[in-house]
Amino acid sequence: MKTEEFRAISDTIPHEPGVYRFLDHDGTILYVGKAKSLKNRLNSYFGDKKHSQFKTVLLTRNAARIEFTVVETEHDALLLENSLIKKFQPRYNVSLKDGKSYTYICIKNERFPRVFFTRRVIRDGSQYFGPYTSKYRVNILLEIIKKLFTLRTCTLNLSEENVNKGKFKVCLEYHIKNCQGPCEALESEESYNYKIEQVKNILKGNLGGVKKYITDQMKSHAENLEFEKAQVLKDKLFAFEDYQSTSTVVSTTIKDIDVFAIKKEDQMAYVNYLKIINGALVNTDISEMVMNLDDEIEDLLSFVVPTIREKFNSIAPEVIVPVEIIVPDVKVMVTVPQRGDKKKLLELAEKNINYYILQKRRDDVSHQKKISSSERILTTLKKDLQMDVMPLHIECFDNSNIQGSNPVSSCVVFKNAKPSNKDYRHFKIKTVVGPDDFASMEEVVFRRYKRMLDENSSLPQLIIIDGGKGQLSSAVKSLESLGILDKVTVIGIAKKLEEIFFPGDSLPLYINKKSESLKLIQQARNEAHRFAVSFHRDLRSKNFLGTQLTNIPGIGKVTAEKLLKNFGSITRLKETPTEEIEKVIGKVNTKKVLEYLEE
């Protein structure tokens, strides 16, 4: 929307509070905002003063029209704004990043309820406590619950009918005193549910009631001279008091409150939430927000406070924030503390944000160090070879033969600019007679990618052929016959001048000798050469040894194969003690072999 178009409708916009919406040509809502005065707020988008945020410029440029709704009060505007943002999720409004998988403690909606850890919230009437951002804390809570209360862990359907019919028998948990046997009606439903109420108290942070419950039970057993049971409860009381001492008690005067601190950095805003129940810190969370147009602290907090309270099922009657904001629930008191315990809580939340941002920076730097080297090299290689995709998977081929004997080829694989040794492959040339590098390259390239296609394996983005235009042309023939030439980039590298050749291009590419991308290509070429020569040497040595051994009078093919398998080379065979050779081929044959080798 142009400034002239807005000025044409400007006179129709009132000075009253309300909610406004920017819409594009398709009627899609781009942004929802609230204002004490609709006219003043909308005029700020199209005034003479240039906006510092480029996103604001984009918003006004992409908007085709403006709609607004007049309301009675600023509080009504907040309610309507939140409702519209949740419903339409406009692209220019602040977005709350929440990719976390939170943990909960579930009290199952069933007779003799189970208490367990879960990541899934199922709307079946069960009670869920959380979410907890620390699984460690969840484990502590479950451990103290297990120590204090003997609750069942089985998944049996303990309906009154099933229990009365005697369908179940007590299990090992009963015999080791972890359960009191409700499956055989050895524990009443009333007694069990009373324990569940104490579990809820712990999860809600109401620790005083739990301590009283344990103390009363202990006194009752003592009065009835049941001293062993009283001692068990006394031990449980110690365990509970130990847990209570590790809970962060922030104040004896503060009861139930929510604390929110916020800090902006670049295009992000970070909010730390502290959930205080009965003066104890029972939960905490840090949320990240991507700022779009809402970059004022008041607007960000007005959006995030009700969202976080809803997520954490908070019903605290008071919220502590660093600036005055409006919250949807008029019964909730908003406090901006200046001193005292509440101010200290706000400072604690702010300190948490600073530590979080510091840790995030360190993690980002550490991650960048890990990935920057390979990413930088591959990005340079992509640019140098003018590729459309990043060459994350590279394969390089080389041939090896001496005077036509034992021709072999190798294929080495690089992934993320690093050698992937487990993917290396070597090939014995099957269809070529004599030292024909071109035909050998054509064969192995065809065999390699025919198999990959048959196995539905992912093809490399870059194929490197060690050799000039001749070897490259041979490889291209195979790629064309397989129908994959247009799916990969293939190059040849000539050894002398380190020229890079492309299919169908007579002029080579020269990459700067100091370039990291050329060094990667050279590393792949050298590795392919080393792997091919090594395989060729091993193969030639074995063939040579086999031929020599079968020339010994009285030594047949079977005996030669035994020596070949156990010793591998003439040198090693000569260095092996006579007794070791005799164990493989016997005394008579050993004498024949050693006499022949000594000649």
Secondary structure as GFF3:
##gff-version 3
##sequence-region A 1 599
A	DSSP	alpha_helix	3	10	.	.	.	ID=ss1
A	DSSP	beta_strand	18	23	.	.	.	ID=ss2
A	DSSP	beta_strand	29	35	.	.	.	ID=ss3
A	DSSP	alpha_helix	38	46	.	.	.	ID=ss4
A	DSSP	alpha_helix	54	62	.	.	.	ID=ss5
A	DSSP	beta_strand	65	70	.	.	.	ID=ss6
A	DSSP	alpha_helix	74	88	.	.	.	ID=ss7
A	DSSP	beta_strand	95	97	.	.	.	ID=ss8
A	DSSP	beta_strand	103	107	.	.	.	ID=ss9
A	DSSP	beta_strand	115	118	.	.	.	ID=ss10
A	DSSP	beta_strand	127	132	.	.	.	ID=ss11
A	DSSP	alpha_helix	135	148	.	.	.	ID=ss12
A	DSSP	alpha_helix	160	164	.	.	.	ID=ss13
A	DSSP	alpha_helix	172	175	.	.	.	ID=ss14
A	DSSP	three_ten_helix	182	184	.	.	.	ID=ss15
A	DSSP	alpha_helix	189	204	.	.	.	ID=ss16
A	DSSP	alpha_helix	207	223	.	.	.	ID=ss17
A	DSSP	alpha_helix	227	246	.	.	.	ID=ss18
A	DSSP	beta_strand	248	249	.	.	.	ID=ss19
A	DSSP	beta_strand	257	265	.	.	.	ID=ss20
A	DSSP	beta_strand	268	277	.	.	.	ID=ss21
A	DSSP	beta_strand	280	290	.	.	.	ID=ss22
A	DSSP	alpha_helix	297	311	.	.	.	ID=ss23
A	DSSP	beta_strand	318	320	.	.	.	ID=ss24
A	DSSP	beta_strand	333	335	.	.	.	ID=ss25
A	DSSP	alpha_helix	340	384	.	.	.	ID=ss26
A	DSSP	beta_strand	393	402	.	.	.	ID=ss27
A	DSSP	beta_strand	405	415	.	.	.	ID=ss28
A	DSSP	beta_strand	418	419	.	.	.	ID=ss29
A	DSSP	three_ten_helix	421	423	.	.	.	ID=ss30
A	DSSP	beta_strand	425	428	.	.	.	ID=ss31
A	DSSP	alpha_helix	437	454	.	.	.	ID=ss32
A	DSSP	beta_strand	462	466	.	.	.	ID=ss33
A	DSSP	alpha_helix	469	482	.	.	.	ID=ss34
A	DSSP	three_ten_helix	485	487	.	.	.	ID=ss35
A	DSSP	beta_strand	489	494	.	.	.	ID=ss36
A	DSSP	beta_strand	499	501	.	.	.	ID=ss37
A	DSSP	alpha_helix	516	550	.	.	.	ID=ss38
A	DSSP	alpha_helix	557	567	.	.	.	ID=ss39
A	DSSP	alpha_helix	570	575	.	.	.	ID=ss40
A	DSSP	alpha_helix	578	598	.	.	.	ID=ss41
###
